[in-house]
Amino acid sequence: MILSCERCSKQTAKLTKCNYCSKNDCVSCIRSTKKVHKIKHMAICKNCWGVMRNRRQFKNA
């Protein structure tokens, strides 16, 4: 199933949800991801990376 990125409107098959703005973003719009637990992944998009409060929360997780 082909879906659209909510940030750049690019058509892609795989979208990742940002943990801070809850938008579904494509791989090129996701700034960084990290594995918090064995099965839980966190992602931050390029828009949220510019907000220092969100970036600090992501790095401390």
PyMOL Python script that loads the backbone (N, CA, C, O; Angstrom):
from pymol import cmd

cmd.read_pdbstr("""\
ATOM      1  N   MET A   1       0.846  -1.178   0.000  1.00  0.00           N
ATOM      2  CA  MET A   1       0.000   0.000   0.000  1.00  0.00           C
ATOM      3  C   MET A   1       0.892   1.242   0.000  1.00  0.00           C
ATOM      4  O   MET A   1       1.811   1.351   0.813  1.00  0.00           O
ATOM      5  N   ILE A   2       0.625   2.156  -0.895  1.00  0.00           N
ATOM      6  CA  ILE A   2       1.393   3.386  -1.026  1.00  0.00           C
ATOM      7  C   ILE A   2       0.725   4.471  -0.185  1.00  0.00           C
ATOM      8  O   ILE A   2      -0.476   4.712  -0.300  1.00  0.00           O
ATOM      9  N   LEU A   3       1.527   5.124   0.667  1.00  0.00           N
ATOM     10  CA  LEU A   3       1.037   6.184   1.551  1.00  0.00           C
ATOM     11  C   LEU A   3       1.785   7.479   1.270  1.00  0.00           C
ATOM     12  O   LEU A   3       2.842   7.467   0.638  1.00  0.00           O
ATOM     13  N   SER A   4       1.240   8.591   1.739  1.00  0.00           N
ATOM     14  CA  SER A   4       1.868   9.895   1.535  1.00  0.00           C
ATOM     15  C   SER A   4       2.481  10.402   2.828  1.00  0.00           C
ATOM     16  O   SER A   4       1.896  10.272   3.903  1.00  0.00           O
ATOM     17  N   CYS A   5       3.657  10.976   2.709  1.00  0.00           N
ATOM     18  CA  CYS A   5       4.329  11.603   3.843  1.00  0.00           C
ATOM     19  C   CYS A   5       3.583  12.887   4.195  1.00  0.00           C
ATOM     20  O   CYS A   5       3.193  13.637   3.301  1.00  0.00           O
ATOM     21  N   GLU A   6       3.383  13.146   5.481  1.00  0.00           N
ATOM     22  CA  GLU A   6       2.650  14.337   5.909  1.00  0.00           C
ATOM     23  C   GLU A   6       3.527  15.583   5.919  1.00  0.00           C
ATOM     24  O   GLU A   6       3.011  16.692   6.059  1.00  0.00           O
ATOM     25  N   ARG A   7       4.823  15.427   5.776  1.00  0.00           N
ATOM     26  CA  ARG A   7       5.733  16.571   5.787  1.00  0.00           C
ATOM     27  C   ARG A   7       6.068  17.045   4.377  1.00  0.00           C
ATOM     28  O   ARG A   7       6.010  18.242   4.096  1.00  0.00           O
ATOM     29  N   CYS A   8       6.421  16.110   3.482  1.00  0.00           N
ATOM     30  CA  CYS A   8       6.849  16.494   2.132  1.00  0.00           C
ATOM     31  C   CYS A   8       5.913  15.997   1.029  1.00  0.00           C
ATOM     32  O   CYS A   8       6.141  16.310  -0.139  1.00  0.00           O
ATOM     33  N   SER A   9       4.888  15.248   1.355  1.00  0.00           N
ATOM     34  CA  SER A   9       3.891  14.694   0.420  1.00  0.00           C
ATOM     35  C   SER A   9       4.475  13.694  -0.565  1.00  0.00           C
ATOM     36  O   SER A   9       3.908  13.476  -1.636  1.00  0.00           O
ATOM     37  N   LYS A  10       5.589  13.091  -0.220  1.00  0.00           N
ATOM     38  CA  LYS A  10       6.214  12.077  -1.070  1.00  0.00           C
ATOM     39  C   LYS A  10       5.458  10.758  -0.914  1.00  0.00           C
ATOM     40  O   LYS A  10       5.058  10.394   0.191  1.00  0.00           O
ATOM     41  N   GLN A  11       5.267  10.049  -2.019  1.00  0.00           N
ATOM     42  CA  GLN A  11       4.593   8.754  -2.011  1.00  0.00           C
ATOM     43  C   GLN A  11       5.601   7.672  -1.642  1.00  0.00           C
ATOM     44  O   GLN A  11       6.628   7.538  -2.308  1.00  0.00           O
ATOM     45  N   THR A  12       5.328   6.899  -0.595  1.00  0.00           N
ATOM     46  CA  THR A  12       6.246   5.859  -0.156  1.00  0.00           C
ATOM     47  C   THR A  12       5.473   4.702   0.459  1.00  0.00           C
ATOM     48  O   THR A  12       4.307   4.844   0.825  1.00  0.00           O
ATOM     49  N   ALA A  13       6.128   3.571   0.568  1.00  0.00           N
ATOM     50  CA  ALA A  13       5.485   2.391   1.138  1.00  0.00           C
ATOM     51  C   ALA A  13       5.711   2.293   2.634  1.00  0.00           C
ATOM     52  O   ALA A  13       4.936   1.640   3.332  1.00  0.00           O
ATOM     53  N   LYS A  14       6.766   2.935   3.145  1.00  0.00           N
ATOM     54  CA  LYS A  14       7.084   2.826   4.564  1.00  0.00           C
ATOM     55  C   LYS A  14       7.115   4.208   5.204  1.00  0.00           C
ATOM     56  O   LYS A  14       7.896   5.070   4.801  1.00  0.00           O
ATOM     57  N   LEU A  15       6.275   4.410   6.188  1.00  0.00           N
ATOM     58  CA  LEU A  15       6.243   5.658   6.938  1.00  0.00           C
ATOM     59  C   LEU A  15       6.577   5.378   8.393  1.00  0.00           C
ATOM     60  O   LEU A  15       6.252   4.318   8.929  1.00  0.00           O
ATOM     61  N   THR A  16       7.234   6.346   9.022  1.00  0.00           N
ATOM     62  CA  THR A  16       7.576   6.257  10.435  1.00  0.00           C
ATOM     63  C   THR A  16       6.887   7.401  11.153  1.00  0.00           C
ATOM     64  O   THR A  16       6.859   8.526  10.654  1.00  0.00           O
ATOM     65  N   LYS A  17       6.331   7.119  12.325  1.00  0.00           N
ATOM     66  CA  LYS A  17       5.609   8.141  13.078  1.00  0.00           C
ATOM     67  C   LYS A  17       6.570   8.862  14.017  1.00  0.00           C
ATOM     68  O   LYS A  17       7.301   8.224  14.774  1.00  0.00           O
ATOM     69  N   CYS A  18       6.568  10.189  13.966  1.00  0.00           N
ATOM     70  CA  CYS A  18       7.375  11.000  14.873  1.00  0.00           C
ATOM     71  C   CYS A  18       6.736  10.953  16.260  1.00  0.00           C
ATOM     72  O   CYS A  18       5.518  11.081  16.392  1.00  0.00           O
ATOM     73  N   ASN A  19       7.556  10.769  17.289  1.00  0.00           N
ATOM     74  CA  ASN A  19       7.037  10.663  18.647  1.00  0.00           C
ATOM     75  C   ASN A  19       6.655  12.013  19.247  1.00  0.00           C
ATOM     76  O   ASN A  19       6.043  12.051  20.314  1.00  0.00           O
ATOM     77  N   TYR A  20       6.995  13.111  18.599  1.00  0.00           N
ATOM     78  CA  TYR A  20       6.762  14.427  19.188  1.00  0.00           C
ATOM     79  C   TYR A  20       5.636  15.193  18.503  1.00  0.00           C
ATOM     80  O   TYR A  20       4.871  15.877  19.183  1.00  0.00           O
ATOM     81  N   CYS A  21       5.507  15.102  17.187  1.00  0.00           N
ATOM     82  CA  CYS A  21       4.408  15.792  16.501  1.00  0.00           C
ATOM     83  C   CYS A  21       3.360  14.819  15.967  1.00  0.00           C
ATOM     84  O   CYS A  21       2.326  15.252  15.458  1.00  0.00           O
ATOM     85  N   SER A  22       3.607  13.521  16.074  1.00  0.00           N
ATOM     86  CA  SER A  22       2.691  12.447  15.665  1.00  0.00           C
ATOM     87  C   SER A  22       2.363  12.446  14.178  1.00  0.00           C
ATOM     88  O   SER A  22       1.306  11.955  13.782  1.00  0.00           O
ATOM     89  N   LYS A  23       3.251  12.989  13.347  1.00  0.00           N
ATOM     90  CA  LYS A  23       3.064  12.941  11.903  1.00  0.00           C
ATOM     91  C   LYS A  23       3.717  11.686  11.351  1.00  0.00           C
ATOM     92  O   LYS A  23       4.724  11.214  11.879  1.00  0.00           O
ATOM     93  N   ASN A  24       3.138  11.149  10.285  1.00  0.00           N
ATOM     94  CA  ASN A  24       3.729  10.015   9.583  1.00  0.00           C
ATOM     95  C   ASN A  24       4.688  10.561   8.532  1.00  0.00           C
ATOM     96  O   ASN A  24       4.261  11.221   7.584  1.00  0.00           O
ATOM     97  N   ASP A  25       5.983  10.289   8.697  1.00  0.00           N
ATOM     98  CA  ASP A  25       7.013  10.857   7.841  1.00  0.00           C
ATOM     99  C   ASP A  25       7.752   9.767   7.084  1.00  0.00           C
ATOM    100  O   ASP A  25       7.863   8.636   7.556  1.00  0.00           O
ATOM    101  N   CYS A  26       8.261  10.118   5.897  1.00  0.00           N
ATOM    102  CA  CYS A  26       9.060   9.182   5.110  1.00  0.00           C
ATOM    103  C   CYS A  26      10.480   9.126   5.686  1.00  0.00           C
ATOM    104  O   CYS A  26      10.811   9.853   6.622  1.00  0.00           O
ATOM    105  N   VAL A  27      11.299   8.263   5.119  1.00  0.00           N
ATOM    106  CA  VAL A  27      12.652   8.050   5.640  1.00  0.00           C
ATOM    107  C   VAL A  27      13.499   9.315   5.512  1.00  0.00           C
ATOM    108  O   VAL A  27      14.320   9.590   6.387  1.00  0.00           O
ATOM    109  N   SER A  28      13.321  10.085   4.450  1.00  0.00           N
ATOM    110  CA  SER A  28      14.128  11.288   4.266  1.00  0.00           C
ATOM    111  C   SER A  28      13.706  12.430   5.193  1.00  0.00           C
ATOM    112  O   SER A  28      14.490  13.355   5.406  1.00  0.00           O
ATOM    113  N   CYS A  29      12.497  12.396   5.749  1.00  0.00           N
ATOM    114  CA  CYS A  29      12.039  13.444   6.667  1.00  0.00           C
ATOM    115  C   CYS A  29      12.333  13.118   8.128  1.00  0.00           C
ATOM    116  O   CYS A  29      12.245  14.003   8.979  1.00  0.00           O
ATOM    117  N   ILE A  30      12.679  11.878   8.436  1.00  0.00           N
ATOM    118  CA  ILE A  30      13.037  11.503   9.805  1.00  0.00           C
ATOM    119  C   ILE A  30      14.486  11.882  10.036  1.00  0.00           C
ATOM    120  O   ILE A  30      15.364  11.477   9.275  1.00  0.00           O
ATOM    121  N   ARG A  31      14.744  12.650  11.072  1.00  0.00           N
ATOM    122  CA  ARG A  31      16.107  13.096  11.366  1.00  0.00           C
ATOM    123  C   ARG A  31      16.915  12.019  12.067  1.00  0.00           C
ATOM    124  O   ARG A  31      18.074  11.787  11.725  1.00  0.00           O
ATOM    125  N   SER A  32      16.301  11.350  13.058  1.00  0.00           N
ATOM    126  CA  SER A  32      17.030  10.345  13.815  1.00  0.00           C
ATOM    127  C   SER A  32      16.051   9.365  14.444  1.00  0.00           C
ATOM    128  O   SER A  32      14.907   9.708  14.744  1.00  0.00           O
ATOM    129  N   THR A  33      16.525   8.134  14.639  1.00  0.00           N
ATOM    130  CA  THR A  33      15.760   7.118  15.353  1.00  0.00           C
ATOM    131  C   THR A  33      16.668   6.462  16.373  1.00  0.00           C
ATOM    132  O   THR A  33      17.887   6.429  16.206  1.00  0.00           O
ATOM    133  N   LYS A  34      16.074   5.946  17.419  1.00  0.00           N
ATOM    134  CA  LYS A  34      16.852   5.204  18.408  1.00  0.00           C
ATOM    135  C   LYS A  34      16.007   4.106  18.997  1.00  0.00           C
ATOM    136  O   LYS A  34      14.781   4.205  19.053  1.00  0.00           O
ATOM    137  N   LYS A  35      16.668   3.065  19.433  1.00  0.00           N
ATOM    138  CA  LYS A  35      16.008   1.924  20.049  1.00  0.00           C
ATOM    139  C   LYS A  35      16.071   2.129  21.555  1.00  0.00           C
ATOM    140  O   LYS A  35      17.151   2.109  22.144  1.00  0.00           O
ATOM    141  N   VAL A  36      14.907   2.328  22.181  1.00  0.00           N
ATOM    142  CA  VAL A  36      14.851   2.630  23.605  1.00  0.00           C
ATOM    143  C   VAL A  36      14.865   1.348  24.424  1.00  0.00           C
ATOM    144  O   VAL A  36      15.647   1.221  25.367  1.00  0.00           O
ATOM    145  N   HIS A  37      14.014   0.408  24.073  1.00  0.00           N
ATOM    146  CA  HIS A  37      13.966  -0.893  24.729  1.00  0.00           C
ATOM    147  C   HIS A  37      14.186  -1.956  23.662  1.00  0.00           C
ATOM    148  O   HIS A  37      14.548  -1.635  22.530  1.00  0.00           O
ATOM    149  N   LYS A  38      13.975  -3.191  24.009  1.00  0.00           N
ATOM    150  CA  LYS A  38      14.197  -4.255  23.030  1.00  0.00           C
ATOM    151  C   LYS A  38      13.297  -4.130  21.805  1.00  0.00           C
ATOM    152  O   LYS A  38      13.723  -4.424  20.688  1.00  0.00           O
ATOM    153  N   ILE A  39      12.067  -3.698  22.009  1.00  0.00           N
ATOM    154  CA  ILE A  39      11.133  -3.644  20.883  1.00  0.00           C
ATOM    155  C   ILE A  39      10.609  -2.238  20.591  1.00  0.00           C
ATOM    156  O   ILE A  39       9.890  -2.064  19.607  1.00  0.00           O
ATOM    157  N   LYS A  40      10.934  -1.238  21.394  1.00  0.00           N
ATOM    158  CA  LYS A  40      10.398   0.103  21.196  1.00  0.00           C
ATOM    159  C   LYS A  40      11.427   1.000  20.507  1.00  0.00           C
ATOM    160  O   LYS A  40      12.568   1.120  20.953  1.00  0.00           O
ATOM    161  N   HIS A  41      10.994   1.633  19.401  1.00  0.00           N
ATOM    162  CA  HIS A  41      11.828   2.577  18.672  1.00  0.00           C
ATOM    163  C   HIS A  41      11.240   3.970  18.818  1.00  0.00           C
ATOM    164  O   HIS A  41      10.020   4.134  18.840  1.00  0.00           O
ATOM    165  N   MET A  42      12.102   4.973  18.917  1.00  0.00           N
ATOM    166  CA  MET A  42      11.679   6.364  18.938  1.00  0.00           C
ATOM    167  C   MET A  42      12.215   7.043  17.695  1.00  0.00           C
ATOM    168  O   MET A  42      13.305   6.718  17.225  1.00  0.00           O
ATOM    169  N   ALA A  43      11.452   7.988  17.159  1.00  0.00           N
ATOM    170  CA  ALA A  43      11.867   8.727  15.973  1.00  0.00           C
ATOM    171  C   ALA A  43      11.571  10.202  16.187  1.00  0.00           C
ATOM    172  O   ALA A  43      10.615  10.566  16.871  1.00  0.00           O
ATOM    173  N   ILE A  44      12.414  11.050  15.586  1.00  0.00           N
ATOM    174  CA  ILE A  44      12.198  12.489  15.630  1.00  0.00           C
ATOM    175  C   ILE A  44      12.364  13.017  14.209  1.00  0.00           C
ATOM    176  O   ILE A  44      13.323  12.671  13.519  1.00  0.00           O
ATOM    177  N   CYS A  45      11.429  13.853  13.778  1.00  0.00           N
ATOM    178  CA  CYS A  45      11.476  14.381  12.414  1.00  0.00           C
ATOM    179  C   CYS A  45      12.337  15.644  12.374  1.00  0.00           C
ATOM    180  O   CYS A  45      12.761  16.153  13.412  1.00  0.00           O
ATOM    181  N   LYS A  46      12.586  16.134  11.176  1.00  0.00           N
ATOM    182  CA  LYS A  46      13.454  17.300  11.001  1.00  0.00           C
ATOM    183  C   LYS A  46      12.825  18.565  11.573  1.00  0.00           C
ATOM    184  O   LYS A  46      13.547  19.452  12.029  1.00  0.00           O
ATOM    185  N   ASN A  47      11.497  18.671  11.559  1.00  0.00           N
ATOM    186  CA  ASN A  47      10.839  19.844  12.144  1.00  0.00           C
ATOM    187  C   ASN A  47      11.001  19.861  13.658  1.00  0.00           C
ATOM    188  O   ASN A  47      11.294  20.907  14.236  1.00  0.00           O
ATOM    189  N   CYS A  48      10.813  18.720  14.305  1.00  0.00           N
ATOM    190  CA  CYS A  48      10.913  18.643  15.766  1.00  0.00           C
ATOM    191  C   CYS A  48      12.358  18.724  16.240  1.00  0.00           C
ATOM    192  O   CYS A  48      12.609  19.107  17.383  1.00  0.00           O
ATOM    193  N   TRP A  49      13.317  18.369  15.378  1.00  0.00           N
ATOM    194  CA  TRP A  49      14.731  18.439  15.741  1.00  0.00           C
ATOM    195  C   TRP A  49      15.147  19.895  15.995  1.00  0.00           C
ATOM    196  O   TRP A  49      16.063  20.141  16.779  1.00  0.00           O
ATOM    197  N   GLY A  50      14.496  20.851  15.351  1.00  0.00           N
ATOM    198  CA  GLY A  50      14.810  22.266  15.530  1.00  0.00           C
ATOM    199  C   GLY A  50      14.314  22.829  16.848  1.00  0.00           C
ATOM    200  O   GLY A  50      14.783  23.887  17.269  1.00  0.00           O
ATOM    201  N   VAL A  51      13.390  22.166  17.511  1.00  0.00           N
ATOM    202  CA  VAL A  51      12.867  22.612  18.802  1.00  0.00           C
ATOM    203  C   VAL A  51      13.747  21.991  19.887  1.00  0.00           C
ATOM    204  O   VAL A  51      13.786  20.769  20.037  1.00  0.00           O
ATOM    205  N   MET A  52      14.451  22.832  20.638  1.00  0.00           N
ATOM    206  CA  MET A  52      15.448  22.336  21.590  1.00  0.00           C
ATOM    207  C   MET A  52      14.836  21.464  22.680  1.00  0.00           C
ATOM    208  O   MET A  52      15.470  20.508  23.127  1.00  0.00           O
ATOM    209  N   ARG A  53      13.629  21.771  23.112  1.00  0.00           N
ATOM    210  CA  ARG A  53      12.982  20.975  24.154  1.00  0.00           C
ATOM    211  C   ARG A  53      12.749  19.541  23.666  1.00  0.00           C
ATOM    212  O   ARG A  53      13.003  18.584  24.397  1.00  0.00           O
ATOM    213  N   ASN A  54      12.267  19.401  22.431  1.00  0.00           N
ATOM    214  CA  ASN A  54      12.035  18.067  21.866  1.00  0.00           C
ATOM    215  C   ASN A  54      13.345  17.326  21.645  1.00  0.00           C
ATOM    216  O   ASN A  54      13.429  16.124  21.899  1.00  0.00           O
ATOM    217  N   ARG A  55      14.364  18.029  21.175  1.00  0.00           N
ATOM    218  CA  ARG A  55      15.652  17.383  20.934  1.00  0.00           C
ATOM    219  C   ARG A  55      16.273  16.893  22.233  1.00  0.00           C
ATOM    220  O   ARG A  55      16.851  15.807  22.275  1.00  0.00           O
ATOM    221  N   ARG A  56      16.160  17.677  23.281  1.00  0.00           N
ATOM    222  CA  ARG A  56      16.704  17.283  24.589  1.00  0.00           C
ATOM    223  C   ARG A  56      15.987  16.049  25.129  1.00  0.00           C
ATOM    224  O   ARG A  56      16.627  15.145  25.667  1.00  0.00           O
ATOM    225  N   GLN A  57      14.656  16.008  24.989  1.00  0.00           N
ATOM    226  CA  GLN A  57      13.896  14.832  25.427  1.00  0.00           C
ATOM    227  C   GLN A  57      14.300  13.596  24.638  1.00  0.00           C
ATOM    228  O   GLN A  57      14.411  12.509  25.204  1.00  0.00           O
ATOM    229  N   PHE A  58      14.523  13.751  23.330  1.00  0.00           N
ATOM    230  CA  PHE A  58      14.905  12.619  22.494  1.00  0.00           C
ATOM    231  C   PHE A  58      16.283  12.093  22.885  1.00  0.00           C
ATOM    232  O   PHE A  58      16.479  10.881  22.972  1.00  0.00           O
ATOM    233  N   LYS A  59      17.227  12.979  23.120  1.00  0.00           N
ATOM    234  CA  LYS A  59      18.581  12.542  23.462  1.00  0.00           C
ATOM    235  C   LYS A  59      18.656  11.934  24.855  1.00  0.00           C
ATOM    236  O   LYS A  59      19.501  11.074  25.102  1.00  0.00           O
ATOM    237  N   ASN A  60      17.789  12.360  25.772  1.00  0.00           N
ATOM    238  CA  ASN A  60      17.803  11.819  27.133  1.00  0.00           C
ATOM    239  C   ASN A  60      17.039  10.508  27.255  1.00  0.00           C
ATOM    240  O   ASN A  60      17.140   9.833  28.280  1.00  0.00           O
ATOM    241  N   ALA A  61      16.286  10.137  26.242  1.00  0.00           N
ATOM    242  CA  ALA A  61      15.488   8.900  26.308  1.00  0.00           C
ATOM    243  C   ALA A  61      16.357   7.666  26.235  1.00  0.00           C
ATOM    244  O   ALA A  61      15.845   6.547  26.277  1.00  0.00           O
TER     245      ALA A  61
END
""", "prot")
cmd.dss("prot")
cmd.show_as("cartoon", "prot")
cmd.util.cbc("prot")
cmd.orient("prot")
